Amino acid sequence: MNKKSILFFLFSVLFFTYLSSGLLIFFLNGYFSFNLFSQIANNYDLTFTYKSITRNYPRVWESIFYCFSFWSIAIGLLMYFGKNKKSLHGEARFSNKQEIEKMGLLQDKGLVVGKLDNGKLLKWKSSEFLALGAPTRSGKGVGIVIPNLMEWEESCVVLDIKQECFDFSSKYRRDILGQEVYLFNPFDFRTHRYNPLTYIDLMNETTRDNDLLDFVNLLYPADGDSTTVFFNQLAQNLFIGLAYLYRDLALTEKGQEFLKENELSLEWSMCGLLNLSAGFNLTIQNEEEEEEDTKISGLDETFEYLEHLELVSKGTKEKLESYFSIDSQNTKSGVMSSFNAPLMIYRNQPITTATAKSDFDLRDLRKKKMTIFIGITPDKLAIARPILNIFFSQLLSVNTKELPQKNPELKYTCLLLLDEFTSIGNMPILKKGVSYIAGFHLRILMIFQALSQLEAQKPDGYGKDGANTLLQNMGVKIYYTPNEFEEAEKISKRLGDTTYKAVSKSYNHGKMLEAGSSSHSVSEQRRALMLPQELMELPQSKALLMMNYQKPILCNKAFYYNDEYFISKFRQVSPYMRNIKNPTHKDWEKILQLNETNIDIPVQTMNVA
C-alpha cells in the first residue's frame, strides 16, 4: 500500500468508528426497549461520541474498540477485493516513486537511464540489456551516452560516430577510472590499430580452420541469389587457401629463406592477403646464357613456381584446388572479383596502416579495464560498415568462447555502447546470441533512431521478427519524443490502454408548456495511456522507460551539462571547469577547445610494418 492508500484507510476507519460508536453505546448499556429509536432520536447527534468520551459514559471505550475493529476489517476487505477487480479495457499507468524504488532504480551504481523531478538519478544495475529509441538531435548523447561514460567504471566499447564521446570522456576514463583507452579511426593516421586477422592463429591446427571459416562467413556471406552464393563460396575458399599459402611462406623456415632471397615481404593483414592474391613479380635467371630469363607474374604462375620449389604444403594445395581447377577464365575472373570486393577498402592508405597490427586485444576486455572508442565520422559510415561489422562480430565471437565462472581472469563486465546501432548493419552473431551473451559478462546499450530502422531487411536491419527478438531481450527500453506518427503509434501501443468512465448526457424538450427531461449514462471506455499525438508533444526534457514486468516510467533525461553530479566529475580533469560554478554552452565548448578532457592519440606512419 502506498501513502495515499494508508491515509484513505485510516481516515475511513476513524470516520465510521466515530459515527457508529455513539450508536453502539445505546445497545451496550441495555437500551433494547421499544422506545430505543426515540431515545436515539432525542439524544444522538454528531457530537454524541465526543460527549461520551469527555463525560466518560459507561462502556464508551468498549464501543469504540468494537467499531474500530469492525470497520478496519470491513474497509480493509473492500480495498483488497476492490483493488483486484479488473477493469474492462486495462489499467495502464505510470509508476510512482515507491514503485520505482522497488524496481531498484534509486541505487548508487548502475547505468544511468533517467532522472526524477527531485534530481535523483535513475540507475539500472541488472545484467540485462538496454535499448534507446531516439530521433536525431533529441539529446541521446547528452542524456545517455556521455553520462554513462562518466559513470560506468568497467570496460566499455563505444561506437562514437562524431568522436564527441572521446573528446568529453577519454581523459576521465583513463586518469580517474584507471583504464587503458584507445581510439580506432581507420580513416585517419591519428588512430590506434586493429588487425582483425590477429585473432586467427595459423599455427594452431585445432582452431585454425574454424576461425578462418567464421571469418570468411563475415566477409563473404552465403546469402542472396544463387549466383552471388556461388561466387562468395569460391571466394571463401580462395581466402582460406591464401591464408594457408601465407603460412607456408612466412611461418616456415624454407618459406622465409625464399622471401629473403627474392627481397619479398608478406604481411598477415587484410591488405597483405589482397596483395598476395595478385601473386609475385619475379625474374628467374636461366642457367643457360642463351636462354632468356623467365618472368613470373600473377597468382597462377606464382603458385606453380612455389609448387615447383616444394614450398607449398599439402593442405594449401587442397584449399586452393577449387580455384585453380576452374576451367573458365571468366568464372575465374568472377571469383577473383568477389574475393577482392570487400578487401579493396583496405588499400586505402590510412586503413592499410590502421589494420596492419593490433595495439589492443579484444580478448582482454573482461580481463582488465579498457575503453575502446570507434571514432568513425558520419561521412565515412557507409563505406565503414564492413569494418564495423567485422569488429563487433569478432568482439562478440572471441568473448563468448569462455564463461567467467571457468576463468577467474575474466572479472570485469564489458559494456557495448552502440550509438547509431543500425549503422553496423545486420550482425547474425548478435541476433543468435542476444539471449545468452549476458552470461559472458557482456552488456549492450543499443541506440537507434526509430523502430523502423531495426525492422529494415538485411543487410541494413534485422526484419520485424529479428527486431522483436532483439527488443524482447532488452531489460529496459527507453524512448525519447518521437518525430514520426508511425513511431509514436508503435510506442503508444507498447504503453498499453487504460479504462475511464465516460458520462453521456441527453435532454428532451417538453411540448408547449410541459417540462422537459434529462438523463445521463456512465460507461467504461478504452483510452491509450498516451495517444500518439501526446507522445509527439512530449517535452524534449522527458523520457519514457519501459522495463520488463513493470509499469512504465515517465521521467526526465539525465543531461550531464546541468547536473552538479556530472559537472563535478568533469572538474576532476578540467582546470578550466573548476573555476566555473554554473557552466554554459560556451564553457563546454571551451574545455573541448583546450583539449582538457581528451587524451593524445599516436599518429601512425606509412612505414609501420
N, C-alpha and C positions, 0 to 999 in steps of 0.2 A: 504494500500500500504506500502511495506517495503522501506527501504532506496534506494535500487538498482532501484526499480521501479520509485521512485520520481526523482532520478538523471537522469535516462533514459528519463523520461518525459520532464524535464526542458532542458536537452541538445538538445533533438529533436526539441522542440518548438523554442528555441533560434536559432538553426542552420537554420531551414527552414524559420524563420522570417527574419534572416539576408539576406538570398539569395533572398527571394521573395519581401521584402520591397523595394529593389532597383529598381526592375522592376515595382512595382506599382506606384512609383514616376512619371514615364513617363505618365501613364494614368491619374493620379490625376492632373497633370499640363497641360492637354489638348493636349497631343501628339497623336491624333487619326487619323492622316493623313495617306496617303498611304505609306509614307516613314518611318512609325513607326519602322518597323523592322530594316531598315537601320540605324535609329537613335540609336536603342538599340545596334545594332552590332558595331556601331562606338564609343559609349560612355560607354557601360556597361562592367564591369569586376568584379572580386571578391572583389575589393577594393571600388566599387562604393558606397555601403551603408555607409562604413566608411567615405568616402569623403563627402557624403551628410550630415552626422551628423556634421562633423568638420567644413564644409563650410556653414552649416545652409541653405541647399537648401529649396525652398518653399515646404511646406506640407510634410516634411520628417517625423515628429513625428506622423502625422496623418496616414501616410503609415505604419509606424512601429506598431501603435496601431491596425490597421485593420488586418495586417498579424499575429500579436501575438494572437489576438482573434481567428482568423480563425484556426490557427494551434493548439491552445490549445484545441479547441472543436474537431477538426478532429482527432488529435492524442489521445486525451482522450477517444473518442468513439472507436477508433481502439483497444486501450489497453483493454477497458472494454469488448467489444464483443470478442476480441481475447482471453482474459483470460477465458471466459466462454465456449469456444469451447472445447468440449470433445474429448479426444484422443481416438484412436481406441481400445487400449488394457489396458488403465488405466493410472493413474497419480500418482502412489505411490511414495512418497519421504519422507525424514526425516524432522522433524520440525526444523525451525530456531529459533534463540534466541527470536525474537519478538513473535513468536507463543508460545514458551514455557512460556514466561512471561504472555501471555493472558490466559494460562491454569491455572495460579495461583500457579505455582511450585517454584517461586522465592520469597516466603514469609518466615517470621521468624519462624512460628510454623507449625507443621505437622510431618508426618512420613518421614524419610529420605529414598529416593528412588534412588538417584544417585548424580552425581556432574558434572558440566560443566568444560570445559578446563580452564576457568579462576579461578577455585576453588570455585565457588558459589555452595552451596548445593541445591539440588532439594528436596522440601518437599511437601508432599501431605496432605492437610488438610481436604479433604472431608470425610464424614462418610462412604463412600464406602469401600469395602474390597480390599485387595491386595493379589496377588499370585506371588511367585518367583519360577521359574523352574531353578534349578542349580545342575549340577553334583557334585559328591563328590570332595572335595579339590578344589573347584572353587572360594572360598572366600565369601561364603554366611554369615559365622559367622562374619568375619572382615569387610564385606561390607554392611551388612543389619542388622543382629541381634544385635550385640553389639552397633553399632552406635545408633540404635533406643532405646535400653535400657538406653543409656546415654542421650537421647533426650526426650523420651516420659514421660510426667510429671504426668499422671493419672494412674489408676490401670492397672495392667498387670499380665497375667498368661503366663509363659514361659515353653514350652516343651524343657528342657535343657538336651540333650542326654549325653553330656560329662561333664556336670557341669562347663563348661568353662564360660558360661554366668554368672552364680552365682559368680564364682571366680573373674570376672572382674568388675561386676556392682552392686553387692548386697550392698556394703557399701555406694556407691554413692546414690543409690535409698533410702537407709534408712537415712543417715546423711544429704545429700544435698537436696533431694526431699521430705524428711519428711514422708516416707512411712513405714508401717508395712511390714516387709519382712520375708518370710517363705521359707523353703526348704523341700519338701516332697520327700524322698527317701526311700521307704518301704523295700528295701533290705539291709538297714544299720540301726544300732541303732542311728546313728547321723542323726536325722531327726525330723521334726515337724510331728504331727499326723493328719490323716484324716480318719474319720469313715463315710463311705457312708450312714450308717443307721441313722446318726444324723438327716437327713432331713425327716425322717418318724416319725410323732408324733402318737404313738399308742393310745393315749387318745383322739385324735381329731376324732370324729366319722364322721365329714364332709369330711375330706381329707384323712383319713387313707386308705381306700380301693383303691382309685385312685392312691395314692402314692405307695402303695405296688404293684399294678398291673403294673405301669410304671417301677418299679424297677425289677420285675421278668422278664419282657419282655427283659430287658438288659441282665440278667443272663442266661435266657433260651429262646433264640429267637425261635419263632414258624415258622421256615423255614427249608428247607431240605426235605428229603424223608418223607414218611408218618409215618414210624416207629419212626424217630427222633422227628417229630412233636408230635406224641402221647405221648412219654415218657417225652418230655420237658413240655408239658401242665400239665401232672400229677405232674412233679417236681415243676412247678409254684404253683400249689395248695398246695403241701406239704410245700413249703417255707412260703406261706401266713398263713397256718394253724399253723406252728411252731411260727410265729411271734405273732399270737393270743395267743398261749399257753404261750409264754414268758410274755405277758401282764397279763394273769391270775395269774401267779406265782410271777412276780417281781413287778407288779404295783398295786396289791390289798393287802389289809391287811391280809386276810386269807392266800394268797399265800406266803407272806413274812414270816408269822409265820411258815408255813410248811418248807420253806427253812432254816430258823434259827434253827428249831428243829432238822433237819437232817443234819445240817452243810453243806448245799449246796449253791453254788453261781452261778448266771447266769449273763451273760454279753450281752448287746444289741450291738452286733458286728457280723461280718461275721463268725469269729471263734466261737463266743458264740452260734450262731444258729446251726453251724455244730456240736458242742458238744451236744446241746440239741437234735439233731436228733438221737443221739446214746442212748438217754434215761438216766435214773439214775440207779446206782447200789446200791440197798437198802436191808437191812436186817430187816424184820418186826418180832418183838418178839411176839409169841403167848401167850395168857393168860394162856392156859393150859400148865403146865410144861412138860407134857409127849410128847406133840407135838413139832416137830422141828420148828425152825424159818423159816419164809417164805422169800425166796430171790427173789428179783425183779431185772430184767435187761432188757435192750433193750427198744425200743420205744413203742412197742405194750403193754408190761406188765406195763411200766411206765404210759402210758395213761390210761390203765384200772384201775390202782390203784388210780391215781389222780381223775378219774371219780367217783370211789367208795367214795373218800373223799369229793366229791362235790366241787372240786376246779376248774373244767373245765366249762367254760361258754357255753351257747347255741351256740353262734357264732363260738367258737372254734370247737365244735363238727361238725358243718356244714362244716367248712373249711377243716377239716381233714377226713371227711367221705369218700371222693373219694379215699383216700389212704387206710384206714382201711377196706374198703369194697371190696378190691381186693382179690379174692379167690386164684388165682395162686401165689404160693410163688416165682416162677421165675419172674413173672411180677412185684411183689412187690420189689424183689431184683433189677430188672432193673430200676424201678422208683427211688429207693434209690441211685443207681449208677449214674443216670442222675442228681439227686439232688446234690450229692457230687462232681461231676466232676469240676464245676467252683469254688468250695469253698475250695478244698484241698490245694490250694496255700496259703490260709490264716492260715494254720497250721505251715507254715514256721515261725520260732521264731521272726526274725525281722519284718516280715509282720504282725504277730499277734499283736506285740507291736505297730507298726506304725498305725494300723487301729482300736485300742481299743477305742480311743477317738478322738476328733477333737480339734486342737489348733487354727484353723481358721474357719471362716464361709463363705462359698461361696456366701451367700446371702448379705454379706457386701461389695462385690466388687464394687458396684456402690454407696455405702453409704459413704465410706471413701477410702483413697488412700492406696492400698495394692498391694504387688507384691508376687506372689507365683511361685517359681521355681519347676518344676517337674524334679528332677535330677536323672532319671533312666539311668544307664550306658548301653552302647551298648550291652554288653554280657547278659543283663537281658531283653532286649527289647521284645524278642519273648514271654517269659513267663509273661511279664508285660502287654501285650496287653489288657487282660480283665480288669485289674485295670485301665489302661489309658482310656479305652473306657467308663467305668462307671464314672470316674472322670469328663471327659469333657462332656459326655451326661448329667450328673447331673448338672454340671455348667450351661449348656445352659437351662436345664429344670427349675431350680429354679430362673434363671434370666430372664425368658420370661413369667413370670406369671403376672407382673405388669408393666405398662408403666410409664416412668419417668414423663409424664405430670400429672399423677394422684397422684404421691407421691413426694413431694419436697425433701425428704431424698435421693432420687436417683439422685444425682447431678454430678456424675462422669461417665466417659466412661471407659470401661474395654477393653484393647487390648489383644486378644488371639494370642500370638506369637508362632506359631506351626512349629518348625523345625522338619524335618522328619515327615511331616504330616501323611503320609500313615502308619507309624508305629502304629498309634492308631487303624487302621482298619476302617471298614465301620461304620459310625455313622448315622443311619437313621434320627435322630432328626436334624442333620446338613443339610442333603440333603433336608428335608422338610422345614426347617426354614431359609435357607440361604437367601431367598428373603425378609424376614421380620424382622430378629433379629437385623438388624441395628437400627430399630426404638426403641429398648430397650437399646440403648447406649452400644452396644457390637460391637467391630471391630475385624476383623480377618486378620491376615497376615500369610498365609499358605505357607510353603516351601516344595517343593517336588523335587526329583532328575530328573524325566522325566515324560512326559505326559502319557507314558505307565503305570507308577505306578498308576496314578489316574484312568486310564481306565481298570485296572485289575478288574476281577469279585470279588464279595463278597466271603469271608469276608475281603479280602485284600484291595480292591478298590471299585469304585463306578460304574464300567462299562462305556461304551462310553457315553451313554445318561446321566448318573449321573455326569460324569466328565464334560460334556458340560454344564450341569446345574450349577455346581459349578463355572466354569470359566466365564460363561455369567454374573454371579453376582459379578464378581471381577472388580472393577473400574479401577484398574491398574494391568497389568500383566508384570512382569519383567523376562527377560531371560538372563542367562549367557551363555558363549560359550559352545554349546553342544558338546558332545564327541561321539555321535552316529549319523549316517547318517539319519536314520528314524526320529529321533528327530529334526535334522536340517531341514529336508524336511517339517515337520509339521509347524515349525516356519516360514520357507520361505513362505509357502502358506498363513500364517496369516499376513505377512507383505504386501502381495499383489504384483501386477505387475505394471510395468511402460512401456511406449511406447518410442521407439527410432527409429531414421531414419537410415536404413541400405542402404549403397551405394554399388551396384554391378557393376563391370566394365567388358567389354569384348573387345577383339581386334581381328580383322580379317586381316590376312596377304594377300596382293595382289599377283596376279600371275606374275611371272617373274619380270619385271621392274615396274609393276603397284604399286601404293601406297596402303597401307592398310587403314583400317578404324577402329575407336574405338567408343564405345558407353558406356554410363553408365545409370543406373536407380536407383531411390530412392524409397524405400518402408518403411512403418511403420511396425515394428516388436515388438513382445512381449518379455519382459525380466523381471524376478523376481527382485524386489528391491534388494534383496540379495539372491544369489544362495546358496544351501545347503553347497557346499564346501567353499564358502566365509564365511558363518556363523561359520563353524568348524575351520576356520583360524582366527577368530576374536581374537584380543589380549585379554589376561586374565584380563586386566585392564578395559575392555569395558563392557557395559551392554546395553540391548535393553529394552525400555519402551514402552508399548502399552496401551493407555488409550482409554476408550470408546468415540467414536465420534471425535477422534483427530488423527492427523498424528503421526506415531511412532517417538520415540526419540532415537538417538544413543548418549550415554553419558559415563562418567567414573563411576567406582564404588567408593563409598564413604568410602574408607578404613580409619579406625579410627587411625591407628598407625602412619600415616604420615601426619595427618591433625591437624594443631595447634588448631582448634576449639574444637576437641575432646580431644587432649592432655591436654589442659587447664582444662578440666573437671576432668581428672584423677589427675591432680596436686592438686585439692581441697581435695582429700582424701589420697594421697600418698606422704609422706615426701620425699621419695627417688626420685620420679619423678620431684619434684620441683627443684632439682639440675641438671636435665638433659635438655639440650637445644634441641637436636635432638635425641630422643630415638631410640636405635637399637633393634633388636630382643632379644638380651641378656638382655637389660634393661626391656623389657616387661616380660621376664621370671623371672627377679629378683624381681619385685614387687609382683608376684604371690608367689614366694618362701618366701617372707617376710610377706605374708598374709595382705598386706596393703589395698587391695581393696575388701576383702570379710568380712563377719560378722561371729561371732561364732554361732554355732548351738547346741542346747541342745542334750545330749546323753541320750536316753531313757533306762530304765531298765526293766527287765522282770517282776518285781513285781508291775508295774503300773496297777491299777485297770481299 
